[in-house]
Amino acid sequence: MRPTRFALALVRILAARGLRLSTAESLTGGLIGAAITSIPGSSRVYWGGFVTYDVAAKESSLGVSRDLVERHGVVSREVAEAMASGAASRSGADISVAVTGVAGPGGAEPNAPVGTVWIAVAISSEGRPLAVVSASRSFRGSRARVRDLTVRAAVDMVAEVAQREFPERDRPNGDSAHGA
């Protein structure tokens, strides 16, 4: 995967704030982690991720309850938020992002047509989620395009939350940190 300016910007934002990120990916299958780790220096900000494509993996790796999935569907705000919270509590990262959705061409659910994606970002302290924000997106195009657009939307959402919720840290010499 070729590094993107969006992933580069995110790594810089996280580094400037001294934050660690974890990911919980379903439909993207690790593409968010791949985008981030394609950036030199990303090891300072990226804890790692969970690829939880199957419901059983969401349950065992992230603690998403099967009952929650049965009540709301795997592609839902509730499941995305539970995935982000699970990644936060299991990784101890400051900020965690989760994505779940339908990339297509099949797999649509009654309330989730092809292209439906839920993204959730959890902010945590010492592994305890403090707040979770989520948003749905609807993308059109091929399976690859839906997955690529999901990566970009997730990276952008993490950057937005990090900038809004965490101030930049100063370097010892007093200069603001801007590089990765």
C-alpha positions as CSV (number, residue, x, y, z in Angstrom):
1,M,0.0,0.0,0.0
2,R,1.3,3.4,-1.0
3,P,1.5,5.9,1.9
4,T,-1.2,8.6,1.7
5,R,-1.0,12.2,2.8
6,F,-4.0,11.4,5.1
7,A,-2.1,8.7,7.0
8,L,1.0,10.9,7.1
9,A,-1.1,13.8,8.5
10,L,-2.6,11.5,11.1
11,V,0.8,10.2,12.2
12,R,2.0,13.7,12.6
13,I,-1.1,14.8,14.6
14,L,-0.8,11.8,16.9
15,A,3.0,12.3,17.4
16,A,2.5,16.0,18.2
17,R,0.1,15.0,21.0
18,G,2.0,12.0,22.3
19,L,-0.9,9.7,21.5
20,R,-1.0,6.0,20.8
21,L,-3.7,4.5,18.4
22,S,-5.2,1.1,18.1
23,T,-7.5,-0.1,15.4
24,A,-10.4,-2.6,15.2
25,E,-11.2,-3.5,11.5
26,S,-13.9,-5.6,10.0
27,L,-14.6,-4.7,6.3
28,T,-11.2,-3.1,5.8
29,G,-9.3,-6.2,6.9
30,G,-6.2,-4.4,8.2
31,L,-6.0,-1.7,5.6
32,I,-6.2,1.1,8.2
33,G,-3.2,-0.4,10.0
34,A,-1.4,-0.9,6.7
35,A,-1.9,2.8,5.7
36,I,-0.6,4.0,9.1
37,T,2.4,1.6,9.2
38,S,3.4,2.6,5.7
39,I,4.5,5.9,7.2
40,P,8.1,6.0,8.6
41,G,8.0,6.6,12.4
42,S,4.5,5.3,12.8
43,S,5.7,2.9,15.5
44,R,5.8,5.8,17.9
45,V,2.0,6.3,17.6
46,Y,0.5,3.0,16.4
47,W,0.0,0.3,19.1
48,G,-1.4,-2.2,16.6
49,G,-4.8,-3.6,15.6
50,F,-7.4,-6.2,15.6
51,V,-8.8,-7.6,12.4
52,T,-12.2,-9.0,13.4
53,Y,-14.0,-10.0,10.2
54,D,-16.1,-12.7,11.7
55,V,-18.7,-12.1,14.5
56,A,-16.9,-14.7,16.6
57,A,-13.6,-12.8,16.3
58,K,-15.4,-9.6,17.4
59,E,-16.7,-11.4,20.4
60,S,-13.4,-13.2,21.4
61,S,-10.9,-10.4,20.5
62,L,-12.9,-7.3,21.4
63,G,-15.6,-8.4,23.8
64,V,-18.5,-7.5,21.5
65,S,-21.5,-9.4,22.8
66,R,-23.3,-11.7,20.4
67,D,-26.6,-10.4,21.8
68,L,-25.6,-6.9,20.8
69,V,-24.9,-8.1,17.2
70,E,-28.2,-10.0,17.1
71,R,-30.2,-7.0,18.4
72,H,-28.6,-4.3,16.2
73,G,-26.8,-6.1,13.3
74,V,-23.1,-6.4,12.8
75,V,-23.2,-3.2,10.7
76,S,-24.5,-0.8,13.3
77,R,-23.5,2.1,15.5
78,E,-23.7,-0.1,18.6
79,V,-21.3,-2.7,17.2
80,A,-18.9,-0.1,15.9
81,E,-18.8,1.6,19.3
82,A,-18.4,-1.7,21.1
83,M,-15.5,-2.6,18.8
84,A,-13.8,0.8,19.4
85,S,-14.3,0.4,23.2
86,G,-13.0,-3.2,23.1
87,A,-9.9,-2.1,21.2
88,A,-9.3,0.7,23.7
89,S,-9.6,-1.5,26.7
90,R,-7.5,-4.3,25.3
91,S,-4.7,-2.2,23.9
92,G,-4.5,0.6,26.5
93,A,-4.2,3.1,23.5
94,D,-5.3,6.7,24.0
95,I,-7.5,6.6,20.9
96,S,-9.0,3.7,19.1
97,V,-10.9,3.5,15.8
98,A,-13.2,0.8,14.6
99,V,-15.0,0.1,11.3
100,T,-17.7,-2.2,10.3
101,G,-19.7,-2.2,7.1
102,V,-20.7,-3.9,3.9
103,A,-18.2,-3.5,1.1
104,G,-20.2,-5.6,-1.4
105,P,-21.1,-6.8,-3.8
106,G,-23.1,-9.1,-1.5
107,G,-23.6,-9.2,2.2
108,A,-26.2,-6.4,2.6
109,E,-28.4,-6.5,5.7
110,P,-32.0,-5.1,5.9
111,N,-30.8,-1.9,7.5
112,A,-27.4,-1.9,5.9
113,P,-27.2,-1.8,2.1
114,V,-24.0,-2.3,0.2
115,G,-21.7,0.7,0.9
116,T,-23.0,1.3,4.5
117,V,-20.1,1.8,6.9
118,W,-20.0,2.7,10.6
119,I,-16.9,4.3,12.1
120,A,-16.4,4.7,15.8
121,V,-13.6,6.4,17.7
122,A,-13.0,5.8,21.4
123,I,-10.9,8.1,23.6
124,S,-9.5,6.3,26.6
125,S,-7.3,6.7,29.6
126,E,-5.3,3.7,30.9
127,G,-7.5,1.3,28.9
128,R,-10.8,2.8,30.2
129,P,-12.9,4.2,27.4
130,L,-14.0,7.7,28.4
131,A,-16.0,8.7,25.3
132,V,-17.0,7.2,22.0
133,V,-18.1,9.1,18.9
134,S,-19.5,7.4,15.8
135,A,-20.7,8.2,12.3
136,S,-22.2,6.3,9.4
137,R,-21.1,6.7,5.9
138,S,-22.6,5.5,2.6
139,F,-20.2,4.9,-0.2
140,R,-20.8,3.9,-3.8
141,G,-18.5,1.9,-6.0
142,S,-16.7,-1.3,-6.2
143,R,-15.7,-3.4,-3.1
144,A,-12.1,-2.0,-3.4
145,R,-13.4,1.6,-3.6
146,V,-15.7,1.2,-0.5
147,R,-12.8,-0.2,1.5
148,D,-10.4,2.6,0.3
149,L,-13.0,5.3,1.1
150,T,-13.6,3.7,4.5
151,V,-9.8,3.9,5.3
152,R,-9.7,7.5,4.4
153,A,-12.9,8.4,6.4
154,A,-11.6,6.5,9.5
155,V,-8.2,8.2,9.3
156,D,-9.8,11.6,8.9
157,M,-12.2,10.9,11.8
158,V,-9.3,9.9,14.1
159,A,-7.4,13.1,13.1
160,E,-10.4,15.3,13.8
161,V,-11.1,13.8,17.2
162,A,-7.4,13.9,18.2
163,Q,-7.2,17.6,17.2
164,R,-10.4,18.5,19.0
165,E,-9.8,16.5,22.2
166,F,-6.1,16.6,22.8
167,P,-3.8,19.7,22.8
168,E,-0.4,19.5,21.2
169,R,2.4,18.8,23.5
170,D,5.5,21.0,23.6
171,R,8.9,19.7,22.9
172,P,11.6,20.2,25.6
173,N,13.0,23.2,23.6
174,G,9.6,24.8,23.6
175,D,8.9,24.2,19.9
176,S,5.6,22.6,19.0
177,A,6.0,19.0,17.6
178,H,5.1,18.8,14.0
179,G,7.1,16.0,12.5
180,A,6.7,12.2,12.5
